[in-house]
Amino acid sequence: MISEEKNIILKAQNLSVGYSDKKKKLIISKDINFEIKKGELVALVGANGIGKSTLLRTLSGMQQPLDGTITINENLLQNHSSFELATQLSVVLTEAPASKNLSVVEFISLGRQPYTNWIGTLSEKDKDAVNYALNATETAELSHRKCFELSDGQMQRVAIARALAQNTPIIILDEPTTHLDIYHRAYVLKLLKNLASENGKTIIFSTHEIDLAIALSDKMLVMTGELVHFNSPKKLIEAGNFNSLFPKEIIDFDAQSGRFTIRK
């Protein structure tokens, strides 16, 4: 039991996420509880506007929780300085980077900022981390191209490589397969699976590719209008937690195949 607890890297207890001002709180989702272990691939799914991005921004420290706690390695998220947080988790957002004039290798090298000196000089250790990220994401052949020259699929791999170069135990991605064709969607998700299983990274990502997420993820967070469910895909299917994701008069979930089908 003690070793199990030590293996938990990210934990949420009675978490509420949303927005607040001086007058009131707007709760998007509440009563969120989960424990994620090192090396797990966790998919976050739910309908559009349900609060997936809000939850990810809260987990990454980009916005404050309205209630409850988030802990990284048993330390409260809010107790981490910006520098400490940058060594614990990296974030890949859906927005195109503002620095698209950089070469691929320059862009990936930005992931080493938490470790470089004040003028940003890369040490041999930093260069090794960048080369490792290039090879792990199969982007080495793109290293001297400008980011604006890349396709969406290539740029997504480069963004993941930057997070990998940052060498954090946790990587959070907001819809990493947006705008990609089916091959590149599968490619990116299999890449994330390999990074978790072979490199011990804990990866949380939001996605609309629910069928692929069920097939590849170790655990899933399923956001519905009332509750957030957390478990393995198999147990979530058995509990019927995917049945309430979409209106039943339009979309059915087949528990046998783990797929959604459109009603005729």
C-alpha positions in Angstrom: 0.0 0.0 0.0 2.9 2.4 0.9 4.6 1.7 -2.5 1.3 2.3 -4.3 1.0 5.7 -2.7 4.6 6.6 -3.5 3.9 5.8 -7.1 1.1 8.3 -7.3 2.4 11.4 -9.1 -0.7 13.6 -9.7 -3.7 13.7 -7.4 -6.9 15.7 -7.2 -9.2 15.8 -4.2 -12.7 17.3 -4.3 -11.5 19.6 -7.1 -13.8 22.3 -8.6 -12.7 24.2 -11.7 -14.1 27.2 -13.4 -13.8 31.0 -13.2 -14.3 33.6 -10.5 -14.3 37.3 -10.0 -15.0 39.5 -7.0 -18.7 38.9 -7.2 -19.2 35.2 -7.9 -17.8 31.9 -9.0 -18.7 30.1 -12.2 -18.2 26.4 -11.5 -17.6 24.4 -14.7 -17.0 21.1 -13.1 -16.8 19.9 -9.4 -16.2 16.9 -7.2 -13.2 15.8 -9.3 -11.2 13.1 -7.7 -8.4 11.0 -9.2 -5.0 9.5 -8.5 -2.6 9.1 -11.5 0.5 6.9 -11.3 3.9 7.4 -12.9 4.0 6.1 -16.5 0.2 6.2 -17.0 -1.4 7.5 -20.2 -4.6 9.2 -19.2 -7.2 10.5 -21.7 -9.7 13.2 -20.8 -12.9 13.0 -22.9 -16.2 14.8 -23.0 -18.5 16.8 -25.2 -17.5 20.3 -26.5 -17.8 23.0 -23.8 -17.9 20.5 -20.9 -14.7 21.9 -19.3 -11.8 19.8 -20.6 -9.5 22.7 -21.3 -10.4 24.4 -18.1 -9.5 21.2 -16.1 -6.2 20.9 -17.9 -5.3 24.6 -17.4 -6.1 24.1 -13.7 -4.0 20.9 -13.4 -1.1 22.7 -15.1 -1.2 25.7 -12.7 -2.4 28.2 -15.4 -5.5 29.0 -13.5 -6.5 28.6 -9.9 -8.9 25.8 -8.7 -12.2 27.1 -7.2 -12.1 24.4 -4.5 -10.2 21.3 -3.5 -6.5 20.4 -3.9 -4.1 19.2 -6.6 -0.8 17.6 -5.5 2.3 16.6 -7.4 4.4 14.0 -5.7 2.4 14.7 -2.5 3.2 18.5 -2.6 0.4 21.0 -3.2 0.5 22.5 -6.7 0.2 26.1 -5.4 3.4 25.6 -3.2 5.5 25.1 -6.3 7.3 28.2 -7.7 7.2 28.8 -11.4 10.6 27.3 -11.8 9.8 24.3 -9.8 6.6 23.7 -11.8 8.5 24.0 -15.1 10.7 21.0 -13.9 7.6 19.0 -12.9 5.2 19.4 -15.8 5.2 20.6 -19.4 2.2 21.7 -21.4 1.3 21.3 -25.1 -1.6 23.6 -26.2 -3.6 23.6 -29.3 -2.7 27.1 -30.3 0.0 27.6 -33.0 3.3 28.8 -31.4 4.1 32.5 -31.8 7.7 31.5 -32.7 7.1 29.8 -36.0 10.1 31.6 -37.6 12.4 29.5 -35.4 13.9 26.4 -36.8 12.7 23.1 -35.4 15.8 22.5 -33.3 15.6 26.1 -31.9 12.0 25.6 -31.0 12.6 22.3 -29.3 15.6 23.8 -27.4 13.2 26.3 -25.8 12.1 23.3 -23.6 15.5 23.5 -21.9 14.8 27.0 -20.5 14.2 25.8 -16.9 17.7 24.4 -16.9 19.9 26.8 -18.9 21.8 29.8 -17.6 20.6 33.4 -17.8 21.7 33.8 -21.4 20.2 30.5 -22.5 23.4 28.7 -23.5 22.9 25.0 -24.0 25.2 22.6 -22.1 26.1 19.2 -23.4 23.3 17.8 -21.2 20.8 20.2 -22.7 21.9 19.2 -26.2 21.6 15.5 -25.4 18.0 16.2 -24.1 17.1 18.0 -27.4 18.6 15.2 -29.5 16.8 12.6 -27.5 13.5 14.5 -28.0 14.2 14.7 -31.8 14.8 11.0 -32.1 12.0 9.9 -29.8 9.5 11.9 -31.9 11.1 11.0 -35.2 11.6 14.7 -36.0 15.4 14.7 -36.4 15.1 14.9 -40.2 13.1 18.2 -39.7 15.6 19.8 -37.3 16.8 22.5 -39.7 13.5 23.4 -41.2 11.5 26.4 -40.1 8.4 25.7 -38.1 6.2 27.7 -40.5 7.2 25.2 -43.2 5.8 22.2 -41.4 2.5 20.4 -41.8 0.1 20.3 -38.9 1.1 16.7 -38.1 4.8 17.6 -38.2 4.3 20.6 -36.0 2.4 18.6 -33.5 5.3 16.1 -33.2 7.7 19.0 -32.8 5.5 20.5 -30.0 5.6 17.2 -28.2 9.4 17.0 -28.7 9.7 20.4 -27.0 7.8 19.1 -24.0 9.9 16.0 -24.0 13.1 18.0 -24.1 11.9 19.8 -21.0 12.3 16.5 -19.3 9.4 16.7 -16.9 7.8 13.6 -15.3 4.3 14.9 -16.3 3.2 16.1 -19.8 -0.2 17.7 -20.3 -1.6 18.1 -23.8 -4.8 19.8 -24.9 -6.3 18.1 -27.9 -3.0 17.1 -29.6 -4.8 15.5 -32.6 -6.8 18.5 -33.6 -6.7 19.2 -37.4 -4.8 15.9 -38.1 -5.9 13.2 -40.5 -6.7 9.7 -39.2 -3.2 8.4 -39.8 -1.5 11.3 -37.9 -4.1 11.1 -35.1 -3.3 7.5 -34.6 0.4 8.2 -34.9 0.4 10.9 -32.3 -1.6 8.9 -29.8 0.7 5.8 -30.3 3.7 8.1 -29.7 2.2 9.3 -26.4 1.5 5.7 -25.5 5.2 4.8 -26.1 6.4 7.8 -24.1 4.3 6.7 -21.2 5.1 2.9 -21.3 8.7 3.0 -22.4 9.9 6.3 -20.9 7.9 6.4 -17.7 6.3 9.8 -18.6 2.9 10.5 -17.0 0.8 11.9 -19.8 -2.7 13.5 -19.6 -4.3 14.6 -22.8 -7.7 15.7 -23.9 -9.2 14.3 -27.1 -12.2 13.8 -29.2 -10.8 10.5 -30.5 -12.6 8.5 -27.8 -12.4 5.2 -29.7 -8.6 5.5 -29.9 -8.4 6.7 -26.3 -10.3 3.6 -25.1 -7.9 1.3 -27.0 -4.6 3.0 -25.9 -5.1 4.7 -22.5 -4.3 3.2 -19.1 -6.9 5.4 -17.4 -9.5 7.9 -18.6 -11.3 10.9 -17.2 -14.8 11.1 -18.5 -16.5 14.4 -18.1 -20.3 14.5 -18.2 -22.8 17.2 -17.2 -23.0 16.1 -13.6 -19.9 14.0 -12.8 -16.3 13.3 -13.7 -15.5 9.5 -13.8 -12.0 8.2 -13.5 -11.0 4.6 -14.1 -9.6 2.2 -16.6 -11.4 2.1 -20.0 -12.6 -1.5 -19.3 -14.2 -0.5 -15.9 -15.7 2.7 -17.3 -17.3 0.6 -20.1 -18.6 -1.9 -17.5 -20.1 1.0 -15.4 -21.8 2.5 -18.4 -20.0 5.8 -18.0 -19.7 6.4 -21.8 -23.4 6.1 -22.4 -24.2 9.6 -21.1 -21.5 11.5 -23.1 -23.8 12.3 -26.0 -27.6 12.5 -26.7 -28.8 8.9 -27.0 -31.2 9.8 -29.8 -28.2 10.6 -32.0 -25.2 8.5 -30.8 -25.0 5.1 -29.3 -22.1 3.5 -27.5 -21.4 -0.2 -28.2 -19.9 -1.7 -25.1 -18.8 -4.8 -26.9 -16.7 -3.0 -29.5 -15.9 0.1 -27.4 -17.1 2.3 -30.3 -19.6 5.0 -30.8 -22.1 4.7 -33.7 -24.6 7.2 -35.2 -28.2 6.2 -35.0 -29.8 5.8 -38.5 
